[in-house]
Amino acid sequence: MNLKQHFEVMLPEIEKELQRQVVRLDAASLRPFHEMLTYHMGWTGEGAGREATGKRIRPVTVLLATASAGGDWKPALPAAAAVELIHNFSLVHDDVQDNSPKRRGRPTVWSKWGVPMAINVGDALFVIAYQATMDLSKSYPAESVVRAATILHEACLNLTRGQYLDMAYEKRHDLSLEDYWQMVGGKTSALLSACIEIGALLGSAGETEQEAYRQFGYHLGLAFQVQDDILGIWGDEAVTGKSTASDLVEGKNSLPVLYGLGRQGQFSERWKRGPITAAEVREVANLLEREGAKTYAGEIAERETQTALEFLGKANPRGAAGESMLELANMLLKRNQ
Amino acid sequence: MNLKQHFEVMLPEIEKELQRQVVRLDAASLRPFHEMLTYHMGWTGEGAGREATGKRIRPVTVLLATASAGGDWKPALPAAAAVELIHNFSLVHDDVQDNSPKRRGRPTVWSKWGVPMAINVGDALFVIAYQATMDLSKSYPAESVVRAATILHEACLNLTRGQYLDMAYEKRHDLSLEDYWQMVGGKTSALLSACIEIGALLGSAGETEQEAYRQFGYHLGLAFQVQDDILGIWGDEAVTGKSTASDLVEGKNSLPVLYGLGRQGQFSERWKRGPITAAEVREVANLLEREGAKTYAGEIAERETQTALEFLGKANPRGAAGESMLELANMLLKRNQ
């Protein structure tokens, strides 16, 4: 079974488990509230469907880790649902915090129902995620459930730390690379790392292997984020010169930008003068590339990828699921494109 | 040891445990974030101190329930911290949702640091609450920890339901008493009920007793809310005619108001015409009283109080802690004033 086949088998089960968890809110007077949750999850309302649900990559990593550590992945489904619900809780709150009107091509929860309702929708998804985690006790000893919940809580606290740093850094031009890694460690790596560690735990990996899985997830997250930073500036859509999708227009403190600021050259001067317009995007991207930021970020992405794969090797992943985990890592890092 | 003495012994321990939990956020770059949390908890910033922390009634109920069920209350401290953190998470988000500039006489988190930061502060308190819950595993079997977390999650989901209903009902004049009980059951009773049930669980109460403790907490919460509704209209501050503290001015869907609306008399007519001004407060309060709302609400508060105390009797509370629990119930219900 390859990655595509794993996705095909796992996705419907993940969706079923998610729906089983979210259906907890079903009294008549609460129906509109439930509707907000299912709308955000991509199941109901305008534009519902596969495009609206997102890729569900995180829950798949949980299940692949469980299977590649030698366990049966089906009993781990509540954990898979939990991480996806955590991800979605953070998206709902992020959208409020960033004032984003759209998510996956559809109006965000806050733009449909207002900020107060959206805060509450995020809170509810957060709680349901933890309820799902406790459902693991149907198939696993209580000690493992407590351990899984503890890993998830630590990741969530790191999410709030990363989110704080992201917001606090918004208007600063003096960030160090250390600041960047701390922010990205919280915002991107913490949850992915927890997915894979929990999966390994539920697959009964030994302690050393669990730690290797965790590190694999962490560095995979970092590599993925740096790759995303590169695409956000030099990807197809970002350099058309018309797109406001460029991280340069958004003023995002990405790794190439921080590198460029550190060089204190022309890019740095331009950046500090104020927002980059869509018309300038191509020119500023070229400038940043000439100052070495693209090469630098590419090297870092490569370094983190290598580190991730070394840890995956140490984790000793087994069978078809192990192969698919490697395939997923490569897919996430776009190394096969 | 009476209730006052229990408070004196327990409060410093609760505060110590809370601070131990919240200190998890302590890296240098995260210090301002940590500051937001400790500010809200009442420990730092302008006006810090006992007035700013709130009464910490919920954690005390956890510990009293543990002790009155026959257990040692000290190992239950992480649970006490957890419920207080949950309460505070909900306050931070509530203040954003209600657009409240002040809380316990101090500027709210959102009014000091903005809405995006406040959402994140609430999220962090929420996570730390669950981390505290998992810390119970130092002293209790994992099965009890999972059970305590499950009770807490259910209460939190009910909080979000109550919050949804509260927001959804804001502009409606056609609410039934059933709507009211559902909202109050979520907003006020769910957490108090969970406090007392978790306390009983950790004190090793039998299943029947645990259920009685839970019901005691639930009805105590309802009685407390109805009492609060009465004071919000006919309490000293509410009827001065100058205070905007009156629930009538705020347009709150309290029990007396719903009763008055159901009567479809003069009060109902006036209420539906638009906001009550501070100048009208005394007159409208008198009108509502003449239509029987105060008597009705008083009877309901009495009924719920009796039900609560019956369940407390069935819970078979022991020793000085049991006495203090009864004293606390009476204090909350202002029956001794």
Interface residues (C-beta under 8 A of the other chain):
Chain A: R24 L25 A27 S29 L30 P32 F33 H93 V96 Q97 D98 V115 P116 M117 I119 N120 G122 D123 A124 F126 V127 I128 Y130 Q131 M134 S137 P141 A142 E143 V145 V146 A149 T150 H153 E154 C156 L157 L159 T160 R161 Q163 Y164 L165 M167 A168 D179 Q182
Chain B: R24 L25 A27 S29 L30 P32 F33 H93 V96 Q97 D98 V115 P116 M117 I119 N120 G122 D123 A124 F126 V127 I128 Y130 Q131 M134 S137 P141 A142 E143 V145 V146 A149 T150 H153 E154 C156 L157 L159 T160 R161 Q163 Y164 L165 M167 A168 D179 Q182
